[in-house]
């Protein structure tokens, strides 16, 4: 059983191409996960 699962996630802004398109993943609860990116990449917004 997954700790959490994301299926078909998409994100777009008013201008520009989609930031995410149809992203799916499953986290099984073993270890740790992180979300990395450069300054201004939208980590907080996402």
C-alpha positions, 0 to 999 in steps of 0.5 A: 500500500502506498503512503501517497500516490499522485496521478495525472497531475498538471500545472500551468500558469497564465503565460508560457508552456505547462510547468507539469503535464500528466505527472504520476508517482507513488511514494511507498513510505521508505526513506525520504523524498525531496523537491529540489530546484533553483531559486525562482523555479516555483517550488513554493508555488507548487 
